Amino acid sequence: MRSVLESQRPKHEANSDTAFMIDELLPQLSSPDRRSAAESGVSVSRDLSAVLKNLKKLEHSFDVLNLALDPNAPPPRRQSNAFFVVDV
């Protein structure tokens, strides 16, 4: 994913939202993964919290990738931190 985003970065204006999101995301893609709770002795809830944060980063990565590859795509919907979102 990193190489695709790096190749798409020059195709977007420097002050565009897509370029900003790509620049924000690239450092996150190179950060090393954390060890699991069993390896580090951290509680299971902390390990679960880390997994959820990583999933959120992954979701954000795909949103940015989608915008980078298809500038005409609708922007991702931002949802509140609620458990359930009702789309009416």
N, C-alpha and C positions, 0 to 999 in steps of 0.2 A: 504494500500500500504506500509505503514511504516513497518509493521510486516513481510511482504514478503521480503522487502529489507534487514531487519535485519537478517532474516534467510539465505538469500543468501550471505551476506557479508563474512562469514567465508569460503565459498567455492571458493573464488577468492584469488589469491596471493596478498600479501600486497602492492606490487609495481605495480600492473596491473592498466590499465586505468579504467576498470570496478569498481575495489575496490575504486579507487580515486573518481570516479563519485558518487558511493554510499555514501561514506563518506561526500562528498560535499552536497549531496541532503538531507540526513537525518535531519540535523538541520533545513532546510527549511520546511520540512513536519510538524515539531512540532510548527512552529511559528503561533501565533494566527491570525485569519482573522481580517481585518480592517473593521470598520463600514462603512456603505454606506454614500453617500454624503448627503442624506436627514437627517440622524441621526447626522452627525457631522458638518453640515453646510459648507462643502467643496464644491467647484464648481463641476459641472457635468464633466467637462473635466478632472479634477484631479481624480475623481472617475473612469472615463473611462480608464484613464492611469493606475490606480491600477488594474483594471480588466484585461487589456491587459498584464500587468506584471505577474499577477497570471496565466493567460493562458499560457504564455511563460514558467513559472516554471512548470506548469502541463505537457506541451509538453516535457520538459526536463526530468521530472519524468518518463514519459512513455518510453522515449528513454533509460534511465538508467535501468528501469525495464526490458525492452526487452533484453538488453545486459546481465543483471544479470541472466535471466532465460534461455537465449539461447546464449551461448558464440560464437557460429558459425554464428550468425546473422550478416549481414553487418552493419557497423557503420552508425549511422544516418547521413543523408546529412546535411551539414551546409549551410544554405542559407544566403545570404547577407540581410541587413535590407531593401531591396527593397520591394515594394508592390507586384510586379509580378515577378515570376521566370519562365523563359522559358527554358524548358528542351529539348535540341536538340539532 
